[in-house]
């Protein structure tokens, strides 16, 4: 009986510790999700989905657009980009956040990079 109580105590303590770790991990994930400062949630969500299909740095996407690289910049990509770009007013607002780039969500970071393209819209 003494051995059973000891085993129960040991394993019970380990299980509780694991819950604490999982809680901390979930808390960290929530911290990594940055709050939207300019874009509305729907625009940000659509832009995130669009950007997920690229899987390349935003500066590289900007370069492809500026160089009109037809190998990587297909008609459907251009149409998707135009339809998912934030409104001109939002792009101008994002330009003011250039110095706070790392504090922005990913779609907003993309907007900051794209706002440097003249006559984007």
PECORBEL-V778287 format. One line per field, one symbol per residue. ss: DSSP state (h for helix, s for strand, l for the rest). phi: phi as a letter, one per 30 degrees, with the letter a starting at -180 (. if undefined). A space follows every 10 residues. Layout:
BEGIN
ss->???
phi->???
END
This chain:
BEGIN
ss->lhhhhhhhhh hhhhhhhhhh hhhhhhhhhh hhllllllll hhhhhhhhhh hhlllllhhh hhhhhhhlll llllhhhhhh hhhhlllhhh hhhhhllhhh hhhllhhhhh hhhhllllll l
phi->.ddddddddd dddddddddd dddddddddd ddddddcbdd eddddddddd ddddhbeddd dddddddhdd dccddddddd dddcdddedd ddddedcedc eddddedddd ddddddddhd c
END
